[in-house]
Each structure stands twice: as structure tokens, then as C-alpha cells.
Amino acid sequence: GNYGYNAASGEYGDMIEMGILDPTKVTRTALQNAGSVAGLMLTTEAMIAEIPKEEAPAMPDMGGMGGMM
């Protein structure tokens, strides 16, 4: 039930006795935040991943005409 890990002290024990009154809320919030970050990463990757279009080479310049400026 109340047994868990105290990250502040690095010890395992009864969460209530260690003064951690609501470990479930912390776990739920951490999971929600992790899901939110994962969703942003997936969306961001899809938005910036784009296949570049190949463009035809430009037309060559016309050579100069003799006798003209």
C-alpha cells in the first residue's frame, strides 16, 4: 500500500511515515506530463519532417552578341 521510494533521501519505506502524504498525485502528474511531452515530440517531428522538392536546373545564360554593348 504505502511502501515506496523517497527520492529526497534515497530510502525506501512507508510513504506516510516519511511525510509523503500524496504519492499517487505525484505519480499521476508525472505520467500526464510525460505523455504531454511525448505527444509534443511526435507532433513536432511530423511538422518539421519534410521531403525536399527537386527543382529543375536553371536555364544557362545567353552568350553575348558580337559588336553590341
DSSP file (Angstrom, degrees, kcal/mol; ACC not computed):
  #  RESIDUE AA STRUCTURE BP1 BP2  ACC     N-H-->O    O-->H-N    N-H-->O    O-->H-N    TCO  KAPPA ALPHA  PHI   PSI    X-CA   Y-CA   Z-CA
    1    1 A G              0   0    0      0, 0.0     0, 0.0     0, 0.0     0, 0.0   0.000 360.0 360.0 360.0 -73.2    0.0    0.0    0.0
    2    2 A N        +     0   0    0      2,-0.0    13,-3.3    13,-0.0     2,-0.2   0.376 360.0 118.2-100.2   4.5    2.1    2.9    1.3
    3    3 A Y  E     +A   14   0A   0     11,-0.2     2,-0.3    12,-0.1    11,-0.2  -0.527  38.5 125.6 -75.8 134.6    5.5    1.5    0.6
    4    4 A G  E     -A   13   0A   0      9,-2.5     9,-2.5    -2,-0.2     2,-0.5  -0.940  56.5 -71.6-168.0-171.8    7.6    3.5   -1.9
    5    5 A Y  E     -A   12   0A   0     -2,-0.3     2,-0.8     7,-0.2     7,-0.2  -0.858  27.0-149.6-105.3 128.7   10.8    5.3   -2.7
    6    6 A N  E  >> -A   11   0A   0      5,-3.4     4,-2.3    -2,-0.5     5,-0.9  -0.858   9.9-169.5 -96.1 103.9   11.8    8.7   -1.2
    7    7 A A  T  45S+     0   0    0     -2,-0.8    -1,-0.2     1,-0.2     5,-0.0   0.785  81.9  60.3 -67.0 -27.4   13.9   10.4   -3.8
    8    8 A A  T  45S+     0   0    0      1,-0.2    -1,-0.2    -3,-0.1    -2,-0.0   0.896 121.4  22.1 -67.6 -40.2   14.9   13.2   -1.4
    9    9 A S  T  45S-     0   0    0     -3,-0.3    -2,-0.2     2,-0.2    -1,-0.2   0.590  99.9-125.4-103.6 -13.2   16.6   10.8    1.0
   10   10 A G  T  <5 +     0   0    0     -4,-2.3     2,-0.3     1,-0.3    -3,-0.2   0.712  68.3 125.2  76.5  20.4   17.3    7.8   -1.3
   11   11 A E  E   < -A    6   0A   0     -5,-0.9    -5,-3.4     2,-0.0     2,-0.3  -0.814  55.6-135.6-115.9 152.8   15.4    5.4    1.0
   12   12 A Y  E     +A    5   0A   0     -2,-0.3     2,-0.3    -7,-0.2    -7,-0.2  -0.805  50.0 105.0 -98.5 146.4   12.6    3.0    0.6
   13   13 A G  E    S-A    4   0A   0     -9,-2.5    -9,-2.5    -2,-0.3     2,-0.5  -0.989  71.9 -29.9 171.6-170.4    9.9    2.9    3.3
   14   14 A D  E  >  -A    3   0A   0     -2,-0.3     4,-1.7   -11,-0.2   -11,-0.2  -0.593  48.8-151.5 -72.1 118.0    6.3    3.8    4.4
   15   15 A M  T  4>S+     0   0    0    -13,-3.3     5,-2.8    -2,-0.5     4,-0.3   0.851  93.4  52.7 -62.6 -36.7    5.5    7.0    2.5
   16   16 A I  T >45S+     0   0    0      1,-0.2     3,-1.3     3,-0.2    -1,-0.2   0.923 109.3  48.8 -66.1 -44.2    3.1    8.2    5.1
   17   17 A E  T 345S+     0   0    0      1,-0.3    -1,-0.2     2,-0.1    -2,-0.2   0.824 108.6  54.5 -65.0 -31.1    5.7    7.8    7.9
   18   18 A M  T 3<5S-     0   0    0     -4,-1.7    -1,-0.3     2,-0.2    -2,-0.2   0.487 122.5-106.7 -81.7  -1.8    8.3    9.6    5.8
   19   19 A G  T < 5S+     0   0    0     -3,-1.3     2,-1.0    -4,-0.3    -3,-0.2   0.590  79.1 132.5  89.5  10.5    5.8   12.6    5.5
   20   20 A I      < +     0   0    0     -5,-2.8    -1,-0.2    -6,-0.2    -2,-0.2  -0.826  27.9 174.1 -96.2 100.8    4.9   12.0    1.8
   21   21 A L        +     0   0    0     -2,-1.0    -1,-0.2     1,-0.2     3,-0.1   0.751  66.8  29.2 -86.1 -25.3    1.2   12.2    2.1
   22   22 A D     >  +     0   0    0      1,-0.1     4,-1.2    -7,-0.1     3,-0.4  -0.469  58.5 152.0-136.5  65.9    0.0   12.0   -1.5
   23   23 A P  H  > S+     0   0    0      0, 0.0     4,-2.2     0, 0.0     5,-0.2   0.783  73.5  63.7 -67.3 -24.7    2.4    9.9   -3.7
   24   24 A T  H  > S+     0   0    0      1,-0.2     4,-2.6     2,-0.2     5,-0.2   0.904 100.4  50.7 -65.7 -40.6   -0.4    8.9   -6.0
   25   25 A K  H  > S+     0   0    0     -3,-0.4     4,-2.5     2,-0.2    -1,-0.2   0.898 110.2  50.1 -64.0 -40.1   -0.9   12.5   -7.2
   26   26 A V  H  X S+     0   0    0     -4,-1.2     4,-2.4     2,-0.2    -2,-0.2   0.927 112.2  47.3 -63.6 -45.2    2.8   13.0   -7.9
   27   27 A T  H  X S+     0   0    0     -4,-2.2     4,-2.3     2,-0.2    -2,-0.2   0.923 112.7  48.7 -62.5 -45.3    2.9    9.8   -9.9
   28   28 A R  H  X S+     0   0    0     -4,-2.6     4,-2.3     1,-0.2    -2,-0.2   0.917 112.3  48.3 -61.8 -44.0   -0.3   10.7  -11.9
   29   29 A T  H  X S+     0   0    0     -4,-2.5     4,-2.6     2,-0.2    -1,-0.2   0.902 110.5  51.5 -64.2 -41.3    1.1   14.2  -12.6
   30   30 A A  H  X S+     0   0    0     -4,-2.4     4,-2.3     1,-0.2    -1,-0.2   0.910 111.2  47.7 -62.4 -42.1    4.5   12.8  -13.7
   31   31 A L  H  X S+     0   0    0     -4,-2.3     4,-2.3     2,-0.2    -2,-0.2   0.896 111.7  50.0 -66.5 -39.8    2.7   10.3  -16.1
   32   32 A Q  H  X S+     0   0    0     -4,-2.3     4,-2.2     2,-0.2    -2,-0.2   0.921 112.3  47.4 -63.9 -43.5    0.5   13.1  -17.5
   33   33 A N  H  X S+     0   0    0     -4,-2.6     4,-2.5     2,-0.2    -2,-0.2   0.898 110.9  51.5 -65.1 -40.1    3.5   15.4  -18.1
   34   34 A A  H  X S+     0   0    0     -4,-2.3     4,-2.4     1,-0.2    -1,-0.2   0.913 110.8  48.3 -63.3 -41.9    5.4   12.5  -19.8
   35   35 A G  H  X S+     0   0    0     -4,-2.3     4,-2.2     2,-0.2    -1,-0.2   0.886 111.0  51.1 -64.0 -38.9    2.5   11.8  -22.1
   36   36 A S  H  X S+     0   0    0     -4,-2.2     4,-2.1     2,-0.2    -2,-0.2   0.920 111.4  46.6 -64.7 -44.8    2.2   15.5  -22.9
   37   37 A V  H  X S+     0   0    0     -4,-2.5     4,-2.3     2,-0.2    -2,-0.2   0.909 111.7  51.4 -65.0 -42.0    5.9   15.8  -23.8
   38   38 A A  H  X S+     0   0    0     -4,-2.4     4,-2.3     1,-0.2    -1,-0.2   0.906 109.4  50.8 -62.0 -41.1    5.8   12.6  -25.9
   39   39 A G  H  X S+     0   0    0     -4,-2.2     4,-2.3     1,-0.2    -1,-0.2   0.899 110.0  49.6 -63.0 -40.8    2.8   14.0  -27.8
   40   40 A L  H  X S+     0   0    0     -4,-2.1     4,-2.9     2,-0.2     5,-0.2   0.897 109.8  51.4 -64.6 -40.0    4.6   17.3  -28.5
   41   41 A M  H  X S+     0   0    0     -4,-2.3     4,-2.3     2,-0.2    -2,-0.2   0.919 111.5  46.7 -64.4 -42.6    7.7   15.4  -29.7
   42   42 A L  H  X S+     0   0    0     -4,-2.3     4,-1.8     2,-0.2    -2,-0.2   0.921 115.5  45.7 -64.7 -43.3    5.7   13.3  -32.1
   43   43 A T  H  X S+     0   0    0     -4,-2.3     4,-1.9     2,-0.2    -2,-0.2   0.916 112.8  50.0 -66.3 -43.8    3.8   16.3  -33.4
   44   44 A T  H  X S+     0   0    0     -4,-2.9     4,-2.0     1,-0.2     5,-0.2   0.912 109.8  50.6 -63.1 -42.8    6.9   18.5  -33.8
   45   45 A E  H  X S+     0   0    0     -4,-2.3     4,-1.7     1,-0.2    -1,-0.2   0.894 110.9  49.1 -62.6 -39.1    8.8   15.8  -35.7
   46   46 A A  H  < S+     0   0    0     -4,-1.8    -1,-0.2     1,-0.2    -2,-0.2   0.836 110.7  51.4 -70.0 -31.1    5.8   15.3  -38.1
   47   47 A M  H  < S+     0   0    0     -4,-1.9    -2,-0.2     1,-0.2    -1,-0.2   0.859 117.5  35.5 -75.5 -34.6    5.6   19.1  -38.6
   48   48 A I  H  < S+     0   0    0     -4,-2.0     2,-0.7    -5,-0.1    -2,-0.2   0.640  92.2  96.9 -96.6 -14.0    9.3   19.6  -39.5
   49   49 A A     <  +     0   0    0     -4,-1.7     2,-0.4    -5,-0.2    -4,-0.0  -0.660  52.7 156.1 -77.0 114.2    9.9   16.4  -41.3
   50   50 A E        -     0   0    0     -2,-0.7    -3,-0.0     0, 0.0    -2,-0.0  -1.000  43.8-126.5-144.0 137.6    9.5   17.3  -45.0
   51   51 A I        -     0   0    0     -2,-0.4     2,-0.1     1,-0.0    -2,-0.0  -0.730  35.0-124.0 -83.1 123.3   10.9   15.8  -48.2
   52   52 A P        -     0   0    0      0, 0.0     2,-0.4     0, 0.0    -1,-0.0  -0.406  21.7-122.7 -69.2 143.5   12.6   18.5  -50.2
   53   53 A K        -     0   0    0     -2,-0.1     2,-0.5     1,-0.0     0, 0.0  -0.681  19.1-127.9 -85.9 136.6   11.4   19.0  -53.7
   54   54 A E        -     0   0    0     -2,-0.4     2,-0.3     1,-0.0    -1,-0.0  -0.734  25.2-154.0 -84.7 128.7   13.9   18.6  -56.5
   55   55 A E        -     0   0    0     -2,-0.5     3,-0.1     1,-0.1    -1,-0.0  -0.769  21.0-105.9-103.3 148.8   13.9   21.7  -58.8
   56   56 A A        -     0   0    0     -2,-0.3     3,-0.1     1,-0.1    -1,-0.1  -0.388  47.3 -95.4 -66.9 147.7   14.9   21.6  -62.5
   57   57 A P        -     0   0    0      0, 0.0    -1,-0.1     0, 0.0     0, 0.0  -0.295  47.1 -98.6 -63.8 151.4   18.3   23.3  -63.2
   58   58 A A        -     0   0    0      1,-0.1     3,-0.1    -3,-0.1    -3,-0.0  -0.289  42.5 -95.9 -68.2 154.8   18.2   26.9  -64.2
   59   59 A M        -     0   0    0      1,-0.1    -1,-0.1    -3,-0.1     3,-0.1  -0.459  46.2-107.1 -68.6 141.6   18.5   27.8  -67.9
   60   60 A P        -     0   0    0      0, 0.0    -1,-0.1     0, 0.0     2,-0.0  -0.354  39.5 -97.2 -68.6 152.8   22.0   28.7  -69.0
   61   61 A D        -     0   0    0      1,-0.1     2,-0.3    -3,-0.1    -3,-0.0  -0.324  39.4-108.7 -65.5 150.8   22.8   32.4  -69.7
   62   62 A M        -     0   0    0      1,-0.1    -1,-0.1    -3,-0.1     3,-0.1  -0.621  36.0-113.8 -79.7 140.7   22.7   33.6  -73.3
   63   63 A G        -     0   0    0     -2,-0.3    -1,-0.1     1,-0.1     2,-0.0  -0.307  39.0 -90.9 -69.3 158.1   26.1   34.3  -74.8
   64   64 A G        -     0   0    0      1,-0.1     2,-0.5     5,-0.0    -1,-0.1  -0.345  37.0-121.4 -68.8 150.6   27.0   37.9  -75.7
   65   65 A M    >   -     0   0    0     -3,-0.1     3,-1.4     1,-0.1    -1,-0.1  -0.806  33.1-107.3 -95.1 133.7   26.2   39.1  -79.2
   66   66 A G  T 3  S+     0   0    0     -2,-0.5     3,-0.1     1,-0.2    -1,-0.1  -0.292  97.5  14.7 -60.8 138.8   29.2   40.3  -81.2
   67   67 A G  T 3  S+     0   0    0      1,-0.3     2,-0.3     2,-0.0    -1,-0.2   0.459 100.5 109.2  80.7   2.3   29.5   44.1  -81.7
   68   68 A M    <         0   0    0     -3,-1.4    -1,-0.3     1,-0.1    -4,-0.0  -0.763 360.0 360.0-110.7 157.7   26.9   45.1  -79.1
   69   69 A M              0   0    0     -2,-0.3    -1,-0.1    -3,-0.1    -3,-0.1   0.453 360.0 360.0 -86.7 360.0   27.5   46.8  -75.7
